[in-house]
Structure formats: C-alpha cells, structure tokens
Amino acid sequence: MEAAAETSAGQDAPAPPPRLPWTVRLQLFGLVAAAGVTMRRDGTVNRSLFNLLDRRARASPRPDKSGVRSTDVDVDASRGLWARVFSPSTAEAPLPVLVYFHGGAFALLSAASSAYDAMCRRFCRDLRAVVVSVNYRLAPEHRCPAAYDDGVDVLRHLASAGLPGDVVSAPLDFSRCFLAGDSAGGNIAHHVARRWKASPADSNPIRLAGVILVQPYFGGEERTEAEVKLDGKAPVVTIRGSDWAWRAFLPEGTDRDHPAAHVTDENAGLADGFPPAMVVIGGLDPLQDWQRRYADVLRRKGKAVRVVEFAESIHTFFFFPVLPDSGRLVAEMKAFMDEN
C-alpha cells in the first residue's frame, strides 16, 4: 500500500501529468474516444456505435492455460440480466465467491467487454475465487435504481439456485461472498451491500464477508478540490463527463445530492451489519476526495474500513497489467479477502 500524501486534494501545486507507457495511452485514447462519440448531448447513448467499438470476448467453457474457464448464466432473461461466471477447473477446498460490478459511467461497457473479461479472469486465477461478473441494465434506458435491483436479484439467484455443476465444478463457500466493483460498479457494490444487509432473508446461505470498492463513483453538487484541480489533466474522468453520467443515471428531476450519488452524507443509511470495506483510491483520480469522505463516513459510523492508496494511479489503472499498481491491487484484494 502506498501513501498518497503528496497528491492530496488540498495541495496548491498543479497536478503533474500521469506517467504512462505509450501502449496504455493508446488504449486510454480509444476508450475515451469511444465514449465521447457515443454519449450524446441529449443524454442518450448511441448503442449501435458503441457496441461496434466495444471489443467483446466470448465466454470460454474450456479452461485456459491458467486453468480458468467461463460461462454465461441467465438470471432473468426477460430483462436481459445475466452474469459471466469465472471458475478454476479444479479446486480442493471450497472457494470464496466474488460478485463483480463493472464500471462505465453507469451507461457503457458490459461483463463481456474484453477488458473486464480479462480482468475477472485474472481475479479468478490470482484470488483463487469464483467470480460472478454481473451484466446489469444500463442507463439512461434503465435509471437508478435498476442497477441496484439487478445486483440484489443476482444475490437472490445465487442464494436460491446457486451455480450449476456444469458451470462451476469447484466447491463453493457462500459464507465468504464478497461484493466488488470499480468506478460506477463500486457505487453499485456499495448500494447492493447496503440493501442486502438492511433486509436479510431467513436461512440465507449468502454471507457478505466484505465489499471492495475500486475508485468508486460517488459525487454531489459540490465541486471538490481534486475534481477542479485534475479536470482536463487526468485521463478518463472529467467534470463534464461526470455531470453527463449522473444526469443519465439518477432519477429524472433529481440532482447530484441524490442519495445514490451523495453517499458521504452523514444521514446515509448503513445497516448495522454492513460488511468490512476496502476502498481503493488513486492519487490522479478526480473522484478521490469523494472516496476519502466515504471512508471517513464509514469510520465515524463504526464500520471496518481499509483504505488503499496508489499515489500515481489514474482512474481505471486496474485495466492495464503493465502498470505495477495493477498487480499491487490484486495483492491487496487477496489480503483483504484472506483477512475477512
């Protein structure tokens, strides 16, 4: 874990440009360009164009070289809710389950997007866990709380039906179930955990052992120092893009102080059993102030929280295995899961 004091939002010096390999810069350019040409000014998304630009990977039931296989599982076909399940081909001891929510400003990408397919495959291999990557409904066609509803329903599906033996041959331990997500997916993971703990079902085999929020997408009407300082200097997240995402996702007629975005409000409801949390923060992420405030709120409410900071990391650094912090993130996740 790295300290990020030198990149704190209160510093007056201008933010340095991120030092990134050219291969990462090229991939970031493609990601940002695809979003820019498909997110319309009227708040809609050109789905046909984005799907054309979004490279997708097929599920692969045959194990790869590392012994990981993947299968798509329908949860509710009537609304297009499904998940891609990654599992080791063999395992002796029961494995923990990691339910993952992808990012994409609530409106883009999917569990089949090649970057998420590769990342969840890596999580499965290195964390020694079965990964359930949720393909939730996207905004603006499906506004808040559709994504939260989908997340809870995936947990209910796992509790009632489990995962068939032809999908996962390894033994599972649902008493060690972790929720995780990055960016918008981190926001979803928080709200799904909050909902699940607020209304637990009797005799439910699903026990949330922890929640891992990787650069979660939180916000409010206020412009934080980091948002202003890094706007236009750090890649991926901008004030203009964030405003578009919140308008597309939040219920019509609401603003960014809606509880879905403004979770750092002291009045935000957290059940007594809210699980231990790991919050990952990047020193070159414009959202970092909101993420630190979130961790502070958890602490003040007596919740267990572990903050992991990477001082020179941009938003979405985890996509790129070539970046050292990407490997360090997996190690931190493994340590957190082992501790909980």
Sine and cosine of phi, psi and omega as CSV:
sin_phi,cos_phi,sin_psi,cos_psi,sin_omega,cos_omega
0.00,0.00,0.69,-0.72,-0.06,-1.00
-0.94,-0.35,0.62,-0.79,0.09,-1.00
-0.97,0.23,0.53,-0.85,-0.03,-1.00
-0.81,-0.59,0.52,0.86,-0.09,-1.00
-0.88,0.48,-0.58,0.82,-0.06,-1.00
-0.95,0.31,-0.15,0.99,0.01,-1.00
-0.91,-0.42,0.35,0.94,-0.03,-1.00
-0.91,0.42,0.45,-0.89,-0.12,-0.99
-0.91,0.40,-0.40,0.92,-0.06,-1.00
-0.98,0.19,-0.08,1.00,-0.04,-1.00
-0.95,0.30,0.63,-0.78,-0.06,-1.00
-1.00,0.07,-0.41,0.91,-0.05,-1.00
-0.90,0.43,0.57,-0.82,0.02,-1.00
-0.90,0.44,0.52,-0.85,-0.03,-1.00
-0.94,0.34,0.72,-0.69,0.04,-1.00
-0.96,0.28,0.50,-0.87,0.07,-1.00
-0.91,0.41,0.58,-0.81,-0.02,-1.00
-0.92,0.40,0.62,-0.78,0.05,-1.00
-1.00,-0.03,0.95,-0.30,-0.10,-1.00
-0.76,-0.65,0.59,-0.81,0.11,-0.99
-0.88,0.47,0.45,-0.90,-0.05,-1.00
-0.89,0.46,-0.53,0.85,0.01,-1.00
-0.90,0.43,-0.62,0.79,0.03,-1.00
-0.94,0.35,-0.67,0.74,0.03,-1.00
-0.86,0.51,-0.65,0.76,-0.01,-1.00
-0.91,0.42,-0.69,0.72,0.02,-1.00
-0.92,0.40,-0.63,0.78,0.05,-1.00
-0.90,0.44,-0.64,0.77,0.03,-1.00
-0.86,0.51,-0.70,0.72,0.01,-1.00
-0.89,0.45,-0.66,0.75,0.00,-1.00
-0.90,0.44,-0.75,0.67,-0.04,-1.00
-0.92,0.39,-0.64,0.77,0.00,-1.00
-0.91,0.42,-0.66,0.75,0.01,-1.00
-0.88,0.47,-0.67,0.74,0.03,-1.00
-0.92,0.40,-0.67,0.74,-0.08,-1.00
-0.90,0.44,-0.59,0.81,-0.05,-1.00
-1.00,0.05,-0.16,0.99,-0.05,-1.00
-0.93,-0.37,-0.29,0.96,0.04,-1.00
-1.00,-0.01,0.97,-0.24,-0.12,-0.99
-0.98,0.22,0.39,-0.92,0.00,-1.00
-0.90,0.43,-0.45,0.89,-0.01,-1.00
-0.99,0.17,0.10,1.00,0.06,-1.00
1.00,-0.01,0.08,1.00,0.04,-1.00
-0.98,-0.21,0.14,-0.99,0.00,-1.00
-0.85,-0.52,0.71,-0.71,0.12,-0.99
-0.98,0.18,1.00,0.03,-0.10,-0.99
-0.89,0.46,-0.67,0.74,-0.04,-1.00
-0.87,0.50,-0.70,0.71,-0.01,-1.00
-0.93,0.37,-0.69,0.72,-0.03,-1.00
-0.90,0.44,-0.67,0.75,0.02,-1.00
-0.88,0.47,-0.50,0.86,0.05,-1.00
-0.94,0.34,-0.58,0.81,-0.05,-1.00
-1.00,0.05,-0.38,0.93,-0.06,-1.00
-0.99,0.10,0.95,-0.30,0.03,-1.00
-0.93,0.36,0.79,-0.62,-0.05,-1.00
-0.86,-0.50,0.52,-0.85,0.01,-1.00
-0.94,-0.33,0.60,-0.80,0.08,-1.00
-0.99,0.12,0.47,-0.88,0.14,-0.99
-0.90,0.44,0.55,-0.84,-0.05,-1.00
-0.78,-0.62,1.00,-0.06,-0.02,-1.00
-0.86,0.51,-0.43,0.90,0.05,-1.00
-0.98,0.19,0.71,-0.71,0.01,-1.00
-0.87,0.49,0.62,-0.78,0.10,-1.00
-0.99,0.14,-0.18,-0.98,-0.06,-1.00
-0.88,0.48,-0.47,0.88,0.00,-1.00
-1.00,0.00,0.01,1.00,0.05,-1.00
1.00,0.05,0.26,0.97,-0.01,-1.00
-0.98,-0.20,0.71,-0.70,0.09,-1.00
-0.83,-0.56,0.28,-0.96,-0.03,-1.00
-0.63,-0.77,0.52,-0.86,-0.01,-1.00
-0.56,-0.83,0.63,-0.78,0.07,-1.00
-1.00,0.00,0.73,-0.69,-0.06,-1.00
-0.84,-0.55,0.81,-0.59,0.07,-1.00
-0.97,0.26,0.72,-0.70,0.11,-0.99
-0.97,-0.26,-0.73,0.69,0.09,-1.00
-0.51,-0.86,1.00,-0.06,-0.08,-1.00
-0.89,0.46,-0.45,0.89,-0.05,-1.00
-0.90,0.43,-0.44,0.90,0.04,-1.00
-0.89,-0.46,0.22,0.98,0.06,-1.00
0.95,0.32,0.45,0.89,-0.01,-1.00
-1.00,-0.02,0.87,-0.49,0.02,-1.00
-0.54,-0.84,0.11,-0.99,0.01,-1.00
-0.62,-0.79,0.54,-0.84,0.13,-0.99
-0.99,-0.16,0.84,-0.54,-0.08,-1.00
-0.97,-0.25,0.81,-0.59,0.03,-1.00
-0.94,-0.35,0.76,-0.66,-0.03,-1.00
-0.55,-0.83,0.55,-0.84,0.13,-0.99
-0.93,0.38,0.53,-0.85,-0.01,-1.00
-0.94,0.34,-0.44,0.90,0.04,-1.00
-0.64,-0.77,0.50,-0.86,0.09,-1.00
-0.28,-0.96,0.63,-0.78,0.00,-1.00
-1.00,-0.01,-0.81,0.59,-0.02,-1.00
-1.00,0.06,0.45,-0.89,0.08,-1.00
-0.84,0.54,0.67,-0.74,-0.09,-1.00
-0.98,-0.18,0.56,-0.83,0.13,-0.99
-0.93,0.37,0.30,-0.95,-0.01,-1.00
-0.89,-0.45,0.79,-0.61,0.05,-1.00
-0.93,-0.36,0.93,-0.36,0.05,-1.00
-1.00,-0.04,0.89,-0.46,-0.17,-0.99
-0.92,-0.40,0.65,-0.76,0.05,-1.00
-0.89,-0.46,0.87,-0.49,-0.04,-1.00
-0.95,0.30,0.33,-0.94,0.08,-1.00
-1.00,-0.01,-0.22,-0.97,-0.01,-1.00
0.80,-0.60,0.54,0.84,0.07,-1.00
0.85,0.53,0.47,0.88,0.00,-1.00
0.93,0.37,-0.11,0.99,-0.19,-0.98
-0.82,-0.58,-0.22,0.97,-0.13,-0.99
-0.78,-0.63,0.22,-0.97,0.09,-1.00
0.94,0.35,0.09,-1.00,-0.05,-1.00
-0.37,-0.93,0.10,-1.00,0.06,-1.00
-0.91,0.41,-0.32,0.95,0.00,-1.00
-1.00,-0.04,-0.17,0.98,0.03,-1.00
-0.82,0.58,0.69,-0.72,-0.17,-0.99
-0.85,0.53,-0.59,0.80,-0.01,-1.00
-0.90,0.43,-0.65,0.76,0.00,-1.00
-0.97,0.24,-0.58,0.82,0.08,-1.00
-0.86,0.51,-0.73,0.69,-0.01,-1.00
-0.91,0.41,-0.65,0.76,-0.04,-1.00
-0.93,0.38,-0.70,0.71,0.00,-1.00
-0.93,0.38,-0.53,0.85,0.10,-0.99
-0.89,0.45,-0.66,0.75,0.03,-1.00
-0.91,0.41,-0.66,0.76,0.05,-1.00
-0.87,0.50,-0.71,0.71,-0.01,-1.00
-0.85,0.53,-0.72,0.69,-0.05,-1.00
-0.93,0.36,-0.75,0.66,-0.16,-0.99
-1.00,0.08,-0.46,0.89,0.03,-1.00
-1.00,0.00,-0.19,0.98,-0.08,-1.00
0.80,0.60,0.85,0.52,-0.03,-1.00
-0.62,-0.79,0.43,-0.90,0.18,-0.98
-0.99,0.11,0.80,-0.60,-0.06,-1.00
-0.95,-0.31,0.80,-0.59,0.05,-1.00
-0.93,-0.36,0.98,-0.20,-0.07,-1.00
-1.00,-0.04,0.91,-0.41,-0.19,-0.98
-1.00,0.08,0.78,-0.63,0.10,-0.99
-0.99,-0.17,0.99,0.16,-0.05,-1.00
-0.98,0.22,0.26,-0.96,0.03,-1.00
-0.95,0.32,0.55,-0.84,-0.13,-0.99
-0.97,-0.26,0.49,-0.87,0.15,-0.99
-0.99,0.14,0.33,-0.94,0.00,1.00
-1.00,0.07,-0.06,1.00,0.02,-1.00
-0.89,0.45,-0.52,0.86,-0.02,-1.00
-0.76,-0.66,0.99,-0.11,-0.07,-1.00
-0.98,0.17,0.17,-0.99,0.12,-0.99
-0.79,0.61,0.75,-0.66,0.26,0.97
-0.97,-0.26,0.47,0.89,-0.09,-1.00
-0.82,0.57,-0.72,0.70,-0.03,-1.00
-0.90,0.43,-0.60,0.80,0.04,-1.00
-0.92,0.39,-0.67,0.74,0.06,-1.00
-0.85,0.52,-0.69,0.73,-0.02,-1.00
-0.89,0.46,-0.67,0.75,0.01,-1.00
-0.88,0.47,-0.71,0.71,0.02,-1.00
-0.90,0.44,-0.63,0.77,-0.02,-1.00
-0.93,0.37,-0.51,0.86,0.10,-0.99
-0.91,0.41,-0.66,0.75,0.06,-1.00
-0.90,0.44,-0.66,0.75,0.04,-1.00
-0.89,0.46,-0.63,0.78,0.02,-1.00
-0.90,0.44,-0.69,0.72,0.02,-1.00
-0.90,0.43,-0.60,0.80,-0.01,-1.00
-0.92,0.38,-0.59,0.81,-0.09,-1.00
-1.00,-0.03,-0.63,0.78,-0.10,-0.99
-0.94,-0.35,-0.33,0.94,-0.07,-1.00
0.90,0.43,-0.46,-0.89,0.06,-1.00
-0.82,-0.57,0.84,-0.55,-0.07,-1.00
-0.85,0.53,0.46,-0.89,-0.03,-1.00
-0.89,0.46,-0.45,0.90,0.03,-1.00
-0.98,0.20,-0.17,0.99,0.07,-1.00
-0.99,-0.11,-0.73,0.69,0.00,-1.00
-0.77,-0.64,0.91,-0.41,0.02,-1.00
-1.00,0.03,-0.34,0.94,-0.01,-1.00
-0.97,0.25,0.54,-0.84,0.07,-1.00
-0.92,0.38,0.58,-0.81,-0.06,-1.00
-0.91,-0.41,0.52,-0.86,0.08,-1.00
-0.86,-0.51,1.00,-0.07,-0.03,-1.00
-0.96,0.28,-0.11,0.99,0.11,-0.99
-0.98,0.19,-0.13,0.99,0.11,-0.99
-0.86,-0.51,0.93,0.38,0.01,-1.00
-0.97,-0.24,0.80,-0.60,0.00,-1.00
-0.90,-0.43,0.65,-0.76,0.17,-0.99
-0.99,-0.16,0.64,-0.77,0.02,-1.00
-0.54,-0.84,0.38,-0.93,0.05,-1.00
-0.08,-1.00,0.38,-0.93,0.04,-1.00
-0.88,-0.47,0.55,-0.83,0.07,-1.00
0.81,0.58,-0.85,-0.53,0.04,-1.00
-0.85,0.52,-0.56,0.83,0.04,-1.00
-0.91,0.41,-0.50,0.87,0.09,-1.00
-0.92,0.39,-0.64,0.76,0.10,-0.99
-0.85,0.53,-0.72,0.69,-0.02,-1.00
-0.90,0.44,-0.68,0.73,0.00,-1.00
-0.86,0.52,-0.66,0.75,0.04,-1.00
-0.87,0.50,-0.76,0.65,-0.08,-1.00
-0.94,0.34,-0.56,0.83,0.06,-1.00
-0.92,0.39,-0.68,0.73,0.04,-1.00
-0.88,0.47,-0.68,0.73,0.00,-1.00
-0.88,0.47,-0.71,0.71,0.00,-1.00
-0.91,0.41,-0.68,0.73,-0.06,-1.00
-0.89,0.45,-0.68,0.73,-0.02,-1.00
-0.96,0.27,-0.41,0.91,-0.01,-1.00
-0.96,0.27,-0.42,0.91,-0.03,-1.00
-0.63,-0.77,0.92,0.40,-0.02,-1.00
-0.92,0.38,0.59,-0.81,0.03,-1.00
-1.00,0.04,0.47,-0.88,0.04,-1.00
-0.92,0.38,0.58,-0.81,0.07,-1.00
0.80,0.60,0.62,0.79,-0.03,-1.00
-1.00,0.04,0.82,-0.57,0.00,-1.00
-0.96,0.29,-0.25,0.97,-0.04,-1.00
-0.99,0.13,0.88,-0.47,0.12,-0.99
-0.89,-0.46,0.87,-0.48,0.03,-1.00
-0.97,0.23,0.95,-0.32,-0.03,-1.00
-1.00,0.08,-0.32,0.95,0.00,-1.00
0.02,-1.00,0.27,-0.96,0.04,-1.00
-0.75,-0.67,0.75,-0.66,-0.06,-1.00
-0.91,-0.42,0.92,-0.39,-0.05,-1.00
-0.94,-0.33,0.95,-0.32,-0.03,-1.00
-0.99,-0.11,0.96,-0.30,-0.03,-1.00
0.74,0.67,0.82,0.57,-0.10,-1.00
-0.88,0.47,0.51,-0.86,-0.06,-1.00
-1.00,-0.03,1.00,-0.07,0.12,-0.99
-0.88,-0.48,0.25,-0.97,-0.03,-1.00
-0.13,-0.99,-0.19,-0.98,0.00,-1.00
-0.06,-1.00,0.04,-1.00,0.01,-1.00
-0.92,0.40,-0.48,0.88,0.03,-1.00
-0.91,0.41,0.58,-0.82,0.17,-0.98
-0.99,-0.13,0.90,-0.44,-0.03,-1.00
-0.98,0.20,0.24,-0.97,-0.01,-1.00
-0.87,0.49,-0.65,0.76,-0.02,-1.00
-0.92,0.39,-0.62,0.78,0.03,-1.00
-0.87,0.48,-0.70,0.71,-0.03,-1.00
-0.94,0.33,-0.71,0.70,-0.08,-1.00
-0.91,0.41,-0.61,0.79,-0.10,-0.99
-0.99,-0.12,-0.09,1.00,-0.03,-1.00
-0.88,0.47,0.84,-0.54,-0.01,-1.00
0.99,0.13,-0.15,0.99,0.00,-1.00
-0.96,-0.27,-0.58,0.81,0.05,-1.00
-0.99,-0.14,0.60,-0.80,-0.04,-1.00
-0.96,0.26,0.27,-0.96,0.14,-0.99
0.99,0.15,-0.91,0.41,-0.12,-0.99
-0.99,-0.11,0.80,-0.60,0.11,-0.99
-0.76,-0.65,0.31,-0.95,0.05,-1.00
-0.87,0.49,-0.70,0.71,-0.02,-1.00
-0.89,0.46,-0.70,0.72,0.00,-1.00
-0.92,0.40,-0.64,0.77,0.03,-1.00
-0.90,0.44,-0.68,0.74,0.03,-1.00
-0.87,0.50,-0.65,0.76,0.04,-1.00
-0.88,0.48,-0.71,0.70,-0.05,-1.00
-0.89,0.46,-0.69,0.73,-0.01,-1.00
-0.92,0.39,-0.63,0.77,0.04,-1.00
-0.89,0.45,-0.58,0.81,-0.01,-1.00
-0.96,0.27,-0.52,0.85,-0.14,-0.99
-1.00,-0.07,-0.70,0.72,-0.11,-0.99
-0.94,0.35,0.42,-0.91,0.04,-1.00
-0.83,0.55,0.61,-0.79,-0.02,-1.00
-0.85,0.53,0.65,-0.76,0.01,-1.00
1.00,0.01,-0.03,1.00,0.02,-1.00
-0.96,-0.28,0.23,-0.97,0.05,-1.00
-0.89,-0.47,-0.14,-0.99,-0.12,-0.99
-0.96,0.28,-0.08,1.00,0.12,-0.99
-1.00,0.05,0.11,0.99,0.10,-0.99
-0.86,0.50,0.60,-0.80,-0.05,-1.00
-0.84,0.55,-0.39,0.92,0.03,-1.00
-0.91,0.42,-0.58,0.82,-0.02,-1.00
-1.00,-0.10,-0.73,0.69,-0.15,-0.99
-1.00,0.00,0.92,0.39,-0.05,-1.00
-0.98,0.18,-0.12,0.99,0.01,-1.00
-1.00,0.09,0.04,1.00,0.10,-1.00
-0.90,0.43,0.72,-0.70,-0.02,-1.00
-0.87,0.50,-0.36,0.93,-0.01,-1.00
-1.00,0.01,0.04,1.00,0.01,-1.00
-0.87,0.49,0.79,-0.62,-0.08,-1.00
-0.96,0.29,0.84,-0.55,0.10,-1.00
-0.77,-0.63,0.86,-0.51,-0.01,-1.00
-0.91,0.41,0.39,-0.92,-0.01,-1.00
-0.85,0.53,-0.54,0.84,-0.05,-1.00
-1.00,-0.05,0.31,0.95,0.00,-1.00
-0.82,0.57,0.77,-0.64,-0.17,-0.99
-0.95,0.31,0.29,-0.96,0.12,-0.99
-0.81,0.58,0.60,-0.80,-0.08,-1.00
-0.85,-0.53,0.58,-0.82,0.17,-0.98
-0.88,-0.47,0.82,-0.57,-0.03,-1.00
-0.90,-0.44,0.86,-0.51,-0.04,-1.00
-0.98,-0.21,0.79,-0.62,-0.08,-1.00
-0.81,-0.59,0.69,-0.72,0.09,-1.00
-0.96,-0.27,0.70,-0.72,-0.03,-1.00
-0.93,0.36,-0.24,0.97,0.05,-1.00
-0.91,-0.42,0.45,0.89,0.04,-1.00
-0.97,-0.23,0.86,-0.52,0.02,-1.00
-0.86,0.51,-0.31,0.95,-0.04,-1.00
-1.00,0.03,0.05,1.00,-0.16,-0.99
-0.87,0.49,-0.58,0.81,-0.02,-1.00
-0.90,0.44,-0.67,0.74,0.03,-1.00
-0.90,0.44,-0.60,0.80,-0.02,-1.00
-0.93,0.37,-0.64,0.76,0.05,-1.00
-0.92,0.40,-0.65,0.76,0.03,-1.00
-0.89,0.46,-0.63,0.77,0.03,-1.00
-0.87,0.50,-0.73,0.68,0.02,-1.00
-0.88,0.47,-0.63,0.78,0.02,-1.00
-0.90,0.44,-0.65,0.76,0.03,-1.00
-0.89,0.46,-0.69,0.72,0.03,-1.00
-0.86,0.51,-0.70,0.71,0.01,-1.00
-0.88,0.48,-0.72,0.70,-0.04,-1.00
-0.90,0.44,-0.45,0.89,0.03,-1.00
-1.00,0.00,0.14,0.99,0.08,-1.00
0.98,0.18,0.33,0.95,0.01,-1.00
-1.00,0.00,0.51,-0.86,0.05,-1.00
-0.97,0.23,0.80,-0.60,-0.03,-1.00
-0.60,-0.80,0.68,-0.73,0.06,-1.00
-0.87,-0.50,0.85,-0.53,0.00,-1.00
-0.98,-0.20,0.78,-0.62,0.04,-1.00
-0.88,-0.48,0.88,-0.48,-0.05,-1.00
-0.90,-0.43,0.68,-0.73,0.10,-0.99
-0.88,-0.48,0.95,-0.32,-0.24,-0.97
-0.88,0.47,-0.54,0.84,-0.10,-0.99
-0.93,-0.36,0.36,0.93,-0.07,-1.00
-1.00,-0.08,0.68,-0.74,0.08,-1.00
-1.00,0.04,0.17,-0.99,0.13,-0.99
-0.90,0.43,0.73,-0.68,-0.03,-1.00
0.97,0.24,0.35,0.94,0.04,-1.00
-0.85,0.53,-0.46,0.89,-0.09,-1.00
-0.92,0.38,-0.28,0.96,0.03,-1.00
-0.91,0.41,-0.37,0.93,-0.27,-0.96
-0.90,-0.43,0.99,-0.15,-0.01,-1.00
-0.85,0.53,-0.38,0.92,0.00,-1.00
-0.92,0.39,-0.38,0.93,0.02,-1.00
-0.99,0.15,0.80,-0.59,-0.04,-1.00
-0.82,0.57,-0.59,0.81,-0.02,-1.00
-0.91,0.42,-0.40,0.91,0.06,-1.00
-0.90,0.44,-0.69,0.72,0.06,-1.00
-0.93,0.37,-0.60,0.80,0.02,-1.00
-0.91,0.42,-0.57,0.82,0.04,-1.00
-0.87,0.49,-0.73,0.69,-0.01,-1.00
-0.88,0.48,-0.65,0.76,0.04,-1.00
-0.89,0.46,-0.66,0.75,0.02,-1.00
-0.91,0.41,-0.64,0.77,0.04,-1.00
-0.89,0.47,-0.68,0.73,0.00,-1.00
-0.88,0.47,-0.69,0.72,0.01,-1.00
-0.89,0.46,-0.68,0.74,0.01,-1.00
-0.89,0.45,-0.70,0.71,-0.01,-1.00
-0.92,0.39,-0.61,0.79,0.03,-1.00
-0.91,0.41,-0.58,0.82,-0.02,-1.00
-0.96,0.27,-0.39,0.92,-0.09,-1.00
-0.90,-0.44,0.00,0.00,0.00,0.00
